[in-house]
Amino acid sequence: MTAIGVDIGGTSVRAGVVDAHGSVLDTARGSTPSGEAELEDVICSTIETLRRKHEVSAVGLAVAGFVGNDRRSVMFAPHLAWRAAPVADRIASRIGLPVVLEHDANAAALAEYHFGALRGARVGLLIAIGTGIGGALLIDGKLFRGAHGVAPELGHLRLVPGGRPCPCGKSGCWERYCSGTALSATAVDLLARHPSSTLVREAARDSRALTGRKVAAAAREGDAVALMAMADLAKWLGEGLALVADVYDPELIVIAGGVSESGPLFLDDARDRYRAVVTGAGHRPLARVRIAHLGDDAGLVGAALACGVR
């Protein structure tokens, strides 16, 4: 049995044909547009690209937003166009296959629990760091969704009162200081004070083109501003880890998402910060913190799992 999992993020739509072993057999990708109808066009186009080459039984959509308990509708998505939208029914009517929705972090957690870094964890927390932050909590292998399907929305915990504005409508959210978007914003803030950085030329052309991936690449090459931006991300990751550990007391925290690819640049410092500021530091067991195993594939593998490919 195979299914198509589609990972719908703030910048890209990535679909994959997934088998019962969690293997990704083929992929297709598109950019995330700003409009609702255009976004659904891209999703359907990536699905049809794969269906022309593979026989599949269902489609799972991993969405960066609030998915209702019925897993048919998107209530709200900070980085996407949908608001109270019956997305599953719309897509199903266009492609002629069953469609199930899942929060993107939940999907990644399912994939990591069955095939990756969360395997065997009794209380496991996944934090997906990409354009923003998504969170998922697994207890004995079952997702904790909260009363209305939106828990745990970790990226919009307010860590910095009066801080950077967030697309969710608040300010100072965790993801404004710890994400790919935050990495580029921090680098831009630092550049005025450090004009010798190699990133200055990039920012001078267009600060919007200075992505988190470019900052991470510059950090790997030793750029001073990029390294400072990465250190700032590590600090805020550690602060956030301490906060969520106080609430959930997990035995294992897995860092996923695009930013996790740069783990060697920030993870040790983040762990140190977490150990230093968690409540009861030095007098309690701490969660192990590790990088996800499945990389970019976690969301689409989990989306396929959510629609029954196992």
N, C-alpha and C positions, 0 to 999 in steps of 0.2 A: 504494500500500500504506500502510495506517495501523496503528498499534499504540497501546496504552495504556501510558504510563509512570506509575509510582506512586512518589512520593518519600515515604519513611516516616521521619519524624524524631522527636525526643524529645517534641515538643509537637503536631505536626500531621501528618496524612496528606493529601497532595495528589496527585491523579491528573489526567492530561491525555491527550487524543487527539493524537498526533504524526504528521505525515506525513514523507515521505522527504526533504524539504527542511529538516527541523528546526522546522517551524512548529507551534505549539500551537493546535489548532483549537477546543478546548473543555476546560473543567476542572471538577473537583468536589473538594470538600475536606471533611475531618472532623477531629475532635480525636483525639489519640493517647491511648487509655485505658491503664490500668496492667496489665490482665489479658491473658493470651495469647489466649484465645478471643475476648474482646471486641475486641482489636486486629484479629484476622482478620475478624471481623464488619464492622468499619469499612472495612477494605480491600476486601472483597467488595462492600460497599454502594456505595462510590465507583466501583468498576469497573462495577457494574450500572447505575448512574445514567448513565454515559457510553454503555454498550452499547445502551441503549434508543434512543439518538439517532444512533449511528454504527456502521458495520460495521468491525470490527477483526480482525486476524489473530492477535495474540499480546499478552501482557502482560509487561512488565518491572518488577521491583520493586527500587528503590534503597533499601538498608537501612543504617541507621546502626549497623553491627555487623560482626562477623567472618563473612564468607561463605565457605563451603568451596570448594575448587577445582572441585568438581562443579557449583557455582552452583545447587545445589538446597536446601542447608540453611544455617541460621544457627547458628553454633557458640556465639556469645556476643554480647550487645549491652548495653553499659553502661546505656543509657537506655530499653531496651525489655525486654519480658517474656521473649523467646525464649532458650532454652538448649538446644543440640543439637536443634533443631527442624527437621523436614523441611518447611519453609514452602512451597517451590515446589509440591510434590506436594499439599499440603493445599489450597492456593488453586486449583490447576488442577482438582482433583476437584470443587470447588464451582462453578467458573465455566465449565468445559468448554472452556478454551482453553489453549494452551501457555504456561507461565510460566517465566521465567528470573530469577534473582537477581543483583544486583550491589551491591557496596559503594557507598554514596551518594556518597562523594568520587570514586571511580572513575567513576561514572556522570556526575558533573558534569564531570570531566576529559575524558571522551570527547566530551561535548557541546561544551565549549569548544575542543577540538582540531579538531573538524569544522566548527564554526560560529562560534567566538568568539575569545577572547583568546589561546588557546594554539596557534592555527593556525600551522603552520610551525615550531614549536619542536622542535629535535632532542632536547634533554633538558629537559622541562618539568615543573614541580611545581605542583600545585594544593593550596591550603590552604583548606578550607571551614570558616568560622567561624560557627557558629549556636548552638544549645544547648550544643554542645561543639565540638571540632575534629576534622575528618576530613582525611586527606591522600591524595594520589594522585600517582604518578610515571609519566610517559610517556617512553619512550625510542624515538625514531623512530616515534612514533605507536602504540606497543604498551604496554599496561599492565604494569607490574612488580608482580607479586602475591606474590613470595616463595615459599618452598617449600610452604607450606600455605594460601596464599590470603589471608593477613591483613596483608601489608605494603602500604604503610608506615603503621603505627598511630601517627601523630605526636602526636595529642592527649594521649596518655598517657605521653609522655616526661616524666620527672621533672625539672622545672626548679627546684623549691624543696623541698629535703629537709626533711621534717617540716612541710610546708605544709598548705594546706587539704585536707581529706579529699575523695576522689573516688568516685563511684559504681562505678568499676572495682575498688575495693578498696585502691588505693594512696593516697598523699597527695602533694600538691605537683605534680600533673600540670599540663602546659602549659595545658590547657583550663580549669583552675580559676582561671587568671589572665588568660586571653585568650579570651573567648567572651561571648555574650549573658548567660549565667548568671553569669560572672565579673564582668561590668560591673555587674550589680545587686548582687552580693555586696560588691564594692568600695565602691559608693555607700552601702550600709547601714553598712559599717564606718566610713566617713567622716562620716556624719551626726551621730554623737554629738559630734564635735569642731567641727561647723559647723552649729549649730541655725538659722542664718538662711536656710539653703537652702530653696528652694521645694519641694524633694523631701521635706522633713520631714513635711509634712501627709500625703503619700502613704504614707510609711513608718509614720507613727503609726496610720493606719487598718489597714494590713496590709502588713508588709514583703515578704510573698510576692507581693503585687500590684505591687511595684516592679520591673518587668521591664527587661531590657536595652533594649528599644525605648523605654520611657518615659525611661530615663536618657539615651539618645541624643537623644531629642526635647528634653529639658531642656538638654542641652549645646548644641544648636543655638540655643536661646533665651538662652544665656549663663549658665545656673545654675552657680555656682562649684563645688559638689560634683560635679555631673555632668561638668564640664570636667576636674576632678582625676581622676575615675574613668576618663575617656577617655584622659587622659595616662598613667595607670597601664597601661591596656590596650595603648597604643602601645609603652610600654617593654617589656612582656612579649612583644608580637608581634615587636619587633626582636630581642630575645634569642633567641626561638625560631627566627626566620629565620636568624640567624647559626649556630645549632646545626645545622639541617637543611642549610644551604648547605655547612657543613664536611663533612657526610656525603655529600651527593649532587652537589654542585657543578653545580647546574642553570644553564642560560642564562636561564631565565624562570621567575618565580614568580607565579602568579595567585591573588589573594585572592577567594574566593567566599563564599557563604552570606549569611544575613540581616544579619550585622554589616557586611558589605562595603558595604551601602547607606549607611553612615555614613563611608565612606572619607575624605572631605575633612576629617573631624575628627581622624583619627589616622594616616593613611598616611604623610605626610611625616615626622612624628616617628619612626614605626616604621622607615622607610628610614634615617634618620639614625642611629638606635640600631644597626641591622643593620650599617651601614658602619663604625661605631666599634668594635664588639666582635667581628666576624668574625675568625677566625684569619688572620693575614697582612694585616690591614687596611692599605690603601694600597699593597700590593705584589701584588695579584692582580685579575683581572677579577671583577666582581660581577654577580650575576643582576639583570636588570631585574625590578622588582616593580610589578605593575599590578592593577587591579580587573577581575574577570570581566565579560564582556559580557552574559551571558544571564540574570543575576539569579536570581530564584526558579525560573525555568523550567529551569535547567541540570540539576538532578537528574532531573526527569521526562523531559526530552528524552534525556538519556544512558541512562536506563532503557529507553526505547523503542529507542534505538540498540543496546543490549545484546541485545535480542531480535530484531534483524535488520531494523529499519525503514530500509533504505537500499539 
